[in-house]
Amino acid sequence: MDEAALERALAPFRLTAPFTRHYPGAHALAEALRCGLVQRLAAGPASHAALAAAATLPPPGLALLLALLRGAEVTQPDPGGEALSSGFRAALPHLALMQAKLDAAALALPDFHAHLGPLLRDRAGFMAQAQIFALYRYDLALREDAAALAATARWMALTTALTRHEAPVLLALHDFSATRRLLEPGGNSGEMALHLTTAHPALAVTVLDLPAVCVLGRRHVGAAPRIAFDATDLRQQPLPQGHDAVLFKSMLHDWPDAEAQRFLALAHAALPPGGQVLIFERTPLPAEAPLGYAQMQDMLFHGFYRPPERYAEWLAALGFAAVAVQPVALDVPFALVSARR
C-alpha cells in the first residue's frame, strides 16, 4: 500500500462530503451547477446582479438559491455581493465527483421516499416496486442497436464518473507493477483500464463485458493503447486464459451468491499458478456512521453489498492462497480482497 498516494486519492471524497450530505443544500448545489452560478463564482466574488444574469434567475429566485447555498456553506456574503466559502473552494477541483454523487442521489431519491418500508423489510418487494432498477437494464446491453446503446449509455455515464474517482484508491492499495496482462470482467467503459494502463505502461487490460457496453467502451477509451474489449456474456462462457490477474471491480454485488461464487470459480480456472484475483467492492453501510444524501443510491443497494470476509471465505474454499482483505473508507466503505491461484 502506498499510504501517501492513498491519502491523495481519498482527499476528494473528504473535501466534497460536507456539500453533498444534506438534501436541501445538496439539491441547491446541483441547481447552482446546472445554471452556472457556481462556475461564475469560481472566477471570483460577484455582485447579485451579475449572478442573476449569469444564472438567468429573477431576484427572488436568486435570493432563495443563495440562502440555501449559504446554509450548506457553499457560499458566503462578500463585500461585493457573494463568494464561494473557503471550504468549497478547497473542494472546487473535485466538482466532477460532486456532480456524479448528486446525479446518483437524484436518481435514487424518489425510490427512497416512496418505498423506504419495503427497502427495510423486503428486498424482493422493494425491487418489484423501485424504479432505479429500470436504469440498470443489463438485458438491453446484449444488443447493439441504437435504442440499446442509448439505454446502456445512461447508466454507464454514472458508473464511469464514479470509477474515475475510485480508481486512484485501488492503485494506491495494490501494486500492479508486476502485472502484465489483466482481465476485468464487468469492466464497463474501460475507465479503470485507462487508469491502470496510464499508471503502468507495461500493463495491458482486456475488458470483458456485454456487447453494447463494449461498443460504448471502445468509444470511451478511443485510441488508448493496451486496452482491448471482449464482448462476452460471463453467464454463458468461461473466462479467457492468458492473463496473470483478474479484477472484479464493483461487479460481484450485482449478482446472487451462487452466481458470484461461480464467477470467482471461473477466475480460478482461467488463472495460471501464481495468478492473482482482485475484488474491489463496496461493503455494507455501517450502522454507526451517519449517512447523507450522497449515499442515497448506496442505501437502495445496501442489501446487495457483502462483507469482504465472505469473498475471502469463497476464495479460500476455491483453493486460492494468500487471501487478504484491505478495508478502506471512501464516502462509503470499500474493501480490496486479493488472493493468489
Contacts in CASP RR format, 6 or more apart in sequence:
PFRMAT RR
TARGET T0000
AUTHOR 0000-0000-0000
METHOD contacts of the structure
MODEL  1
MDEAALERALAPFRLTAPFTRHYPGAHALAEALRCGLVQRLAAGPASHAA
LAAAATLPPPGLALLLALLRGAEVTQPDPGGEALSSGFRAALPHLALMQA
KLDAAALALPDFHAHLGPLLRDRAGFMAQAQIFALYRYDLALREDAAALA
ATARWMALTTALTRHEAPVLLALHDFSATRRLLEPGGNSGEMALHLTTAH
PALAVTVLDLPAVCVLGRRHVGAAPRIAFDATDLRQQPLPQGHDAVLFKS
MLHDWPDAEAQRFLALAHAALPPGGQVLIFERTPLPAEAPLGYAQMQDML
FHGFYRPPERYAEWLAALGFAAVAVQPVALDVPFALVSARR
1 172 0 8 1.000
1 173 0 8 1.000
1 174 0 8 1.000
1 326 0 8 1.000
2 172 0 8 1.000
2 175 0 8 1.000
3 172 0 8 1.000
5 168 0 8 1.000
5 171 0 8 1.000
5 172 0 8 1.000
6 169 0 8 1.000
6 172 0 8 1.000
6 173 0 8 1.000
6 328 0 8 1.000
8 168 0 8 1.000
8 172 0 8 1.000
9 168 0 8 1.000
9 169 0 8 1.000
9 171 0 8 1.000
9 172 0 8 1.000
10 169 0 8 1.000
10 328 0 8 1.000
10 329 0 8 1.000
10 330 0 8 1.000
12 91 0 8 1.000
12 93 0 8 1.000
12 94 0 8 1.000
12 97 0 8 1.000
12 165 0 8 1.000
13 97 0 8 1.000
13 165 0 8 1.000
13 330 0 8 1.000
13 331 0 8 1.000
15 87 0 8 1.000
15 90 0 8 1.000
15 91 0 8 1.000
15 94 0 8 1.000
16 91 0 8 1.000
16 94 0 8 1.000
16 97 0 8 1.000
16 98 0 8 1.000
16 101 0 8 1.000
16 331 0 8 1.000
17 294 0 8 1.000
17 331 0 8 1.000
18 73 0 8 1.000
18 87 0 8 1.000
18 91 0 8 1.000
19 25 0 8 1.000
19 26 0 8 1.000
19 29 0 8 1.000
19 72 0 8 1.000
19 73 0 8 1.000
19 74 0 8 1.000
19 88 0 8 1.000
19 91 0 8 1.000
19 98 0 8 1.000
20 26 0 8 1.000
20 29 0 8 1.000
20 98 0 8 1.000
20 101 0 8 1.000
20 102 0 8 1.000
20 105 0 8 1.000
20 292 0 8 1.000
20 293 0 8 1.000
20 294 0 8 1.000
20 331 0 8 1.000
21 290 0 8 1.000
21 292 0 8 1.000
21 293 0 8 1.000
21 294 0 8 1.000
22 72 0 8 1.000
22 292 0 8 1.000
22 293 0 8 1.000
23 109 0 8 1.000
23 293 0 8 1.000
24 68 0 8 1.000
24 72 0 8 1.000
25 68 0 8 1.000
25 69 0 8 1.000
25 71 0 8 1.000
25 72 0 8 1.000
25 74 0 8 1.000
26 72 0 8 1.000
26 102 0 8 1.000
26 105 0 8 1.000
26 293 0 8 1.000
26 294 0 8 1.000
27 68 0 8 1.000
27 102 0 8 1.000
27 106 0 8 1.000
27 293 0 8 1.000
28 65 0 8 1.000
28 68 0 8 1.000
28 69 0 8 1.000
28 72 0 8 1.000
28 74 0 8 1.000
29 38 0 8 1.000
29 69 0 8 1.000
29 72 0 8 1.000
29 74 0 8 1.000
29 98 0 8 1.000
29 102 0 8 1.000
30 99 0 8 1.000
30 102 0 8 1.000
30 103 0 8 1.000
30 106 0 8 1.000
31 65 0 8 1.000
32 38 0 8 1.000
32 55 0 8 1.000
32 65 0 8 1.000
32 69 0 8 1.000
32 74 0 8 1.000
33 39 0 8 1.000
33 95 0 8 1.000
33 98 0 8 1.000
33 99 0 8 1.000
33 102 0 8 1.000
35 54 0 8 1.000
35 55 0 8 1.000
35 56 0 8 1.000
35 57 0 8 1.000
36 54 0 8 1.000
36 55 0 8 1.000
37 51 0 8 1.000
37 54 0 8 1.000
37 55 0 8 1.000
37 57 0 8 1.000
37 65 0 8 1.000
38 74 0 8 1.000
38 84 0 8 1.000
38 95 0 8 1.000
39 54 0 8 1.000
40 46 0 8 1.000
40 50 0 8 1.000
40 51 0 8 1.000
40 54 0 8 1.000
40 55 0 8 1.000
41 51 0 8 1.000
41 75 0 8 1.000
41 82 0 8 1.000
41 83 0 8 1.000
41 84 0 8 1.000
42 84 0 8 1.000
42 92 0 8 1.000
44 83 0 8 1.000
44 84 0 8 1.000
45 78 0 8 1.000
45 79 0 8 1.000
45 80 0 8 1.000
45 81 0 8 1.000
45 82 0 8 1.000
45 83 0 8 1.000
46 54 0 8 1.000
46 80 0 8 1.000
46 81 0 8 1.000
46 82 0 8 1.000
46 83 0 8 1.000
47 80 0 8 1.000
47 81 0 8 1.000
47 82 0 8 1.000
48 59 0 8 1.000
48 62 0 8 1.000
48 66 0 8 1.000
48 81 0 8 1.000
48 82 0 8 1.000
51 57 0 8 1.000
51 62 0 8 1.000
51 66 0 8 1.000
51 82 0 8 1.000
52 58 0 8 1.000
52 59 0 8 1.000
52 62 0 8 1.000
55 62 0 8 1.000
55 65 0 8 1.000
57 65 0 8 1.000
66 75 0 8 1.000
66 82 0 8 1.000
69 75 0 8 1.000
70 76 0 8 1.000
70 77 0 8 1.000
73 85 0 8 1.000
73 87 0 8 1.000
73 88 0 8 1.000
74 84 0 8 1.000
74 85 0 8 1.000
74 88 0 8 1.000
75 82 0 8 1.000
75 83 0 8 1.000
75 84 0 8 1.000
75 85 0 8 1.000
75 88 0 8 1.000
76 82 0 8 1.000
76 83 0 8 1.000
76 84 0 8 1.000
76 85 0 8 1.000
77 83 0 8 1.000
84 92 0 8 1.000
91 98 0 8 1.000
94 165 0 8 1.000
96 161 0 8 1.000
96 164 0 8 1.000
96 165 0 8 1.000
97 161 0 8 1.000
97 165 0 8 1.000
99 161 0 8 1.000
100 158 0 8 1.000
100 161 0 8 1.000
100 162 0 8 1.000
100 164 0 8 1.000
100 165 0 8 1.000
101 294 0 8 1.000
101 331 0 8 1.000
102 294 0 8 1.000
103 158 0 8 1.000
103 161 0 8 1.000
104 158 0 8 1.000
104 162 0 8 1.000
104 294 0 8 1.000
104 296 0 8 1.000
104 297 0 8 1.000
105 293 0 8 1.000
105 294 0 8 1.000
105 295 0 8 1.000
105 296 0 8 1.000
105 297 0 8 1.000
107 132 0 8 1.000
107 135 0 8 1.000
107 158 0 8 1.000
107 297 0 8 1.000
108 132 0 8 1.000
108 296 0 8 1.000
108 297 0 8 1.000
108 299 0 8 1.000
108 300 0 8 1.000
109 293 0 8 1.000
109 296 0 8 1.000
110 131 0 8 1.000
111 119 0 8 1.000
111 126 0 8 1.000
111 129 0 8 1.000
111 130 0 8 1.000
111 131 0 8 1.000
111 132 0 8 1.000
111 300 0 8 1.000
112 119 0 8 1.000
112 296 0 8 1.000
112 299 0 8 1.000
112 300 0 8 1.000
114 129 0 8 1.000
115 126 0 8 1.000
115 129 0 8 1.000
115 130 0 8 1.000
117 126 0 8 1.000
118 125 0 8 1.000
118 126 0 8 1.000
118 129 0 8 1.000
119 126 0 8 1.000
119 130 0 8 1.000
119 299 0 8 1.000
119 300 0 8 1.000
123 303 0 8 1.000
126 300 0 8 1.000
127 133 0 8 1.000
130 300 0 8 1.000
132 297 0 8 1.000
132 300 0 8 1.000
135 154 0 8 1.000
135 155 0 8 1.000
136 155 0 8 1.000
136 254 0 8 1.000
137 151 0 8 1.000
137 152 0 8 1.000
137 155 0 8 1.000
138 210 0 8 1.000
138 254 0 8 1.000
140 147 0 8 1.000
140 148 0 8 1.000
140 151 0 8 1.000
140 152 0 8 1.000
140 212 0 8 1.000
141 148 0 8 1.000
141 151 0 8 1.000
141 152 0 8 1.000
141 209 0 8 1.000
141 210 0 8 1.000
141 211 0 8 1.000
141 212 0 8 1.000
141 213 0 8 1.000
142 148 0 8 1.000
142 210 0 8 1.000
142 211 0 8 1.000
142 212 0 8 1.000
142 233 0 8 1.000
143 211 0 8 1.000
143 212 0 8 1.000
144 211 0 8 1.000
144 212 0 8 1.000
144 215 0 8 1.000
148 212 0 8 1.000
149 212 0 8 1.000
149 215 0 8 1.000
149 216 0 8 1.000
152 210 0 8 1.000
152 212 0 8 1.000
152 213 0 8 1.000
152 216 0 8 1.000
153 216 0 8 1.000
156 188 0 8 1.000
156 189 0 8 1.000
156 213 0 8 1.000
156 216 0 8 1.000
156 217 0 8 1.000
159 188 0 8 1.000
159 189 0 8 1.000
159 250 0 8 1.000
160 188 0 8 1.000
160 189 0 8 1.000
160 190 0 8 1.000
160 191 0 8 1.000
160 220 0 8 1.000
162 250 0 8 1.000
163 188 0 8 1.000
163 189 0 8 1.000
163 191 0 8 1.000
163 192 0 8 1.000
163 249 0 8 1.000
163 250 0 8 1.000
164 191 0 8 1.000
164 195 0 8 1.000
166 249 0 8 1.000
166 250 0 8 1.000
166 280 0 8 1.000
166 330 0 8 1.000
166 334 0 8 1.000
167 191 0 8 1.000
167 192 0 8 1.000
167 195 0 8 1.000
167 196 0 8 1.000
168 195 0 8 1.000
169 328 0 8 1.000
169 330 0 8 1.000
169 334 0 8 1.000
170 192 0 8 1.000
170 249 0 8 1.000
170 280 0 8 1.000
170 336 0 8 1.000
171 195 0 8 1.000
171 196 0 8 1.000
171 199 0 8 1.000
173 280 0 8 1.000
173 326 0 8 1.000
173 328 0 8 1.000
173 336 0 8 1.000
174 278 0 8 1.000
174 336 0 8 1.000
174 338 0 8 1.000
176 182 0 8 1.000
176 196 0 8 1.000
176 199 0 8 1.000
176 200 0 8 1.000
176 203 0 8 1.000
176 245 0 8 1.000
177 200 0 8 1.000
177 202 0 8 1.000
179 200 0 8 1.000
179 203 0 8 1.000
179 244 0 8 1.000
179 245 0 8 1.000
179 276 0 8 1.000
180 202 0 8 1.000
180 203 0 8 1.000
180 204 0 8 1.000
180 244 0 8 1.000
181 203 0 8 1.000
181 204 0 8 1.000
181 205 0 8 1.000
181 206 0 8 1.000
181 242 0 8 1.000
181 243 0 8 1.000
181 244 0 8 1.000
181 245 0 8 1.000
182 196 0 8 1.000
182 203 0 8 1.000
182 204 0 8 1.000
182 205 0 8 1.000
182 206 0 8 1.000
182 243 0 8 1.000
182 244 0 8 1.000
182 245 0 8 1.000
182 246 0 8 1.000
182 247 0 8 1.000
183 205 0 8 1.000
183 206 0 8 1.000
183 208 0 8 1.000
183 239 0 8 1.000
183 240 0 8 1.000
183 243 0 8 1.000
183 245 0 8 1.000
183 246 0 8 1.000
183 247 0 8 1.000
183 270 0 8 1.000
184 190 0 8 1.000
184 192 0 8 1.000
184 193 0 8 1.000
184 205 0 8 1.000
184 206 0 8 1.000
184 207 0 8 1.000
184 208 0 8 1.000
184 246 0 8 1.000
184 247 0 8 1.000
184 248 0 8 1.000
184 249 0 8 1.000
185 208 0 8 1.000
185 209 0 8 1.000
185 234 0 8 1.000
185 239 0 8 1.000
185 246 0 8 1.000
185 248 0 8 1.000
185 251 0 8 1.000
185 263 0 8 1.000
185 267 0 8 1.000
186 207 0 8 1.000
186 208 0 8 1.000
186 209 0 8 1.000
186 213 0 8 1.000
186 234 0 8 1.000
186 248 0 8 1.000
186 249 0 8 1.000
186 251 0 8 1.000
187 193 0 8 1.000
187 207 0 8 1.000
187 208 0 8 1.000
187 209 0 8 1.000
187 213 0 8 1.000
187 249 0 8 1.000
187 251 0 8 1.000
188 207 0 8 1.000
188 209 0 8 1.000
188 213 0 8 1.000
188 217 0 8 1.000
189 213 0 8 1.000
189 216 0 8 1.000
189 217 0 8 1.000
189 220 0 8 1.000
189 221 0 8 1.000
190 205 0 8 1.000
190 207 0 8 1.000
190 217 0 8 1.000
190 220 0 8 1.000
190 221 0 8 1.000
190 227 0 8 1.000
190 229 0 8 1.000
191 220 0 8 1.000
192 205 0 8 1.000
192 247 0 8 1.000
192 249 0 8 1.000
193 205 0 8 1.000
193 207 0 8 1.000
193 221 0 8 1.000
193 224 0 8 1.000
193 227 0 8 1.000
194 221 0 8 1.000
194 224 0 8 1.000
194 227 0 8 1.000
196 203 0 8 1.000
196 205 0 8 1.000
197 203 0 8 1.000
197 204 0 8 1.000
197 205 0 8 1.000
197 224 0 8 1.000
197 225 0 8 1.000
197 226 0 8 1.000
197 227 0 8 1.000
203 226 0 8 1.000
204 226 0 8 1.000
204 227 0 8 1.000
204 228 0 8 1.000
205 226 0 8 1.000
205 227 0 8 1.000
205 228 0 8 1.000
206 227 0 8 1.000
206 228 0 8 1.000
206 229 0 8 1.000
206 230 0 8 1.000
206 240 0 8 1.000
206 243 0 8 1.000
207 214 0 8 1.000
207 217 0 8 1.000
207 227 0 8 1.000
207 228 0 8 1.000
207 229 0 8 1.000
207 230 0 8 1.000
208 229 0 8 1.000
208 230 0 8 1.000
208 232 0 8 1.000
208 234 0 8 1.000
208 239 0 8 1.000
208 240 0 8 1.000
209 229 0 8 1.000
209 230 0 8 1.000
209 231 0 8 1.000
209 232 0 8 1.000
210 231 0 8 1.000
210 233 0 8 1.000
211 231 0 8 1.000
213 231 0 8 1.000
214 229 0 8 1.000
214 230 0 8 1.000
214 231 0 8 1.000
217 229 0 8 1.000
218 229 0 8 1.000
221 227 0 8 1.000
230 240 0 8 1.000
232 240 0 8 1.000
234 263 0 8 1.000
234 266 0 8 1.000
235 259 0 8 1.000
238 266 0 8 1.000
238 269 0 8 1.000
238 270 0 8 1.000
239 246 0 8 1.000
239 266 0 8 1.000
239 267 0 8 1.000
239 269 0 8 1.000
239 270 0 8 1.000
240 270 0 8 1.000
241 270 0 8 1.000
241 272 0 8 1.000
242 270 0 8 1.000
242 272 0 8 1.000
243 270 0 8 1.000
243 271 0 8 1.000
244 271 0 8 1.000
244 272 0 8 1.000
244 274 0 8 1.000
244 275 0 8 1.000
244 276 0 8 1.000
245 271 0 8 1.000
245 275 0 8 1.000
245 276 0 8 1.000
245 277 0 8 1.000
245 278 0 8 1.000
246 267 0 8 1.000
246 270 0 8 1.000
246 271 0 8 1.000
246 276 0 8 1.000
246 277 0 8 1.000
246 278 0 8 1.000
247 277 0 8 1.000
247 278 0 8 1.000
247 279 0 8 1.000
247 280 0 8 1.000
248 263 0 8 1.000
248 264 0 8 1.000
248 267 0 8 1.000
248 277 0 8 1.000
248 278 0 8 1.000
248 279 0 8 1.000
248 280 0 8 1.000
248 281 0 8 1.000
249 278 0 8 1.000
249 280 0 8 1.000
249 281 0 8 1.000
250 280 0 8 1.000
250 281 0 8 1.000
250 282 0 8 1.000
251 281 0 8 1.000
252 260 0 8 1.000
252 263 0 8 1.000
252 264 0 8 1.000
252 279 0 8 1.000
252 281 0 8 1.000
252 306 0 8 1.000
252 311 0 8 1.000
253 260 0 8 1.000
253 281 0 8 1.000
253 282 0 8 1.000
253 301 0 8 1.000
253 304 0 8 1.000
253 305 0 8 1.000
253 306 0 8 1.000
254 304 0 8 1.000
255 263 0 8 1.000
260 306 0 8 1.000
260 314 0 8 1.000
261 314 0 8 1.000
264 277 0 8 1.000
264 311 0 8 1.000
264 314 0 8 1.000
264 315 0 8 1.000
264 318 0 8 1.000
265 318 0 8 1.000
267 277 0 8 1.000
268 277 0 8 1.000
268 318 0 8 1.000
268 319 0 8 1.000
268 320 0 8 1.000
268 341 0 8 1.000
271 277 0 8 1.000
271 341 0 8 1.000
272 341 0 8 1.000
273 341 0 8 1.000
274 340 0 8 1.000
274 341 0 8 1.000
275 340 0 8 1.000
275 341 0 8 1.000
276 338 0 8 1.000
276 339 0 8 1.000
276 340 0 8 1.000
276 341 0 8 1.000
277 315 0 8 1.000
277 320 0 8 1.000
277 338 0 8 1.000
277 339 0 8 1.000
277 340 0 8 1.000
277 341 0 8 1.000
278 336 0 8 1.000
278 337 0 8 1.000
278 338 0 8 1.000
279 308 0 8 1.000
279 311 0 8 1.000
279 335 0 8 1.000
279 336 0 8 1.000
279 337 0 8 1.000
279 338 0 8 1.000
280 334 0 8 1.000
280 335 0 8 1.000
280 336 0 8 1.000
280 337 0 8 1.000
281 305 0 8 1.000
281 306 0 8 1.000
281 308 0 8 1.000
281 311 0 8 1.000
281 334 0 8 1.000
281 335 0 8 1.000
281 337 0 8 1.000
282 298 0 8 1.000
282 301 0 8 1.000
282 305 0 8 1.000
282 332 0 8 1.000
282 333 0 8 1.000
282 334 0 8 1.000
283 305 0 8 1.000
283 306 0 8 1.000
283 307 0 8 1.000
283 308 0 8 1.000
283 327 0 8 1.000
283 333 0 8 1.000
283 334 0 8 1.000
283 335 0 8 1.000
284 302 0 8 1.000
284 303 0 8 1.000
284 305 0 8 1.000
284 306 0 8 1.000
284 307 0 8 1.000
284 333 0 8 1.000
285 291 0 8 1.000
285 295 0 8 1.000
285 298 0 8 1.000
285 299 0 8 1.000
285 302 0 8 1.000
285 305 0 8 1.000
285 332 0 8 1.000
285 333 0 8 1.000
286 333 0 8 1.000
291 299 0 8 1.000
294 331 0 8 1.000
295 331 0 8 1.000
295 332 0 8 1.000
298 305 0 8 1.000
298 332 0 8 1.000
308 325 0 8 1.000
308 327 0 8 1.000
308 335 0 8 1.000
308 337 0 8 1.000
309 325 0 8 1.000
311 337 0 8 1.000
312 323 0 8 1.000
312 324 0 8 1.000
312 325 0 8 1.000
312 337 0 8 1.000
312 339 0 8 1.000
315 323 0 8 1.000
315 337 0 8 1.000
315 339 0 8 1.000
316 323 0 8 1.000
316 339 0 8 1.000
320 339 0 8 1.000
320 340 0 8 1.000
320 341 0 8 1.000
321 339 0 8 1.000
321 340 0 8 1.000
321 341 0 8 1.000
322 338 0 8 1.000
322 339 0 8 1.000
322 340 0 8 1.000
323 337 0 8 1.000
323 338 0 8 1.000
323 339 0 8 1.000
324 337 0 8 1.000
324 338 0 8 1.000
324 339 0 8 1.000
325 335 0 8 1.000
325 336 0 8 1.000
325 337 0 8 1.000
326 335 0 8 1.000
326 336 0 8 1.000
326 337 0 8 1.000
326 338 0 8 1.000
327 333 0 8 1.000
327 334 0 8 1.000
327 335 0 8 1.000
328 334 0 8 1.000
328 335 0 8 1.000
328 336 0 8 1.000
END
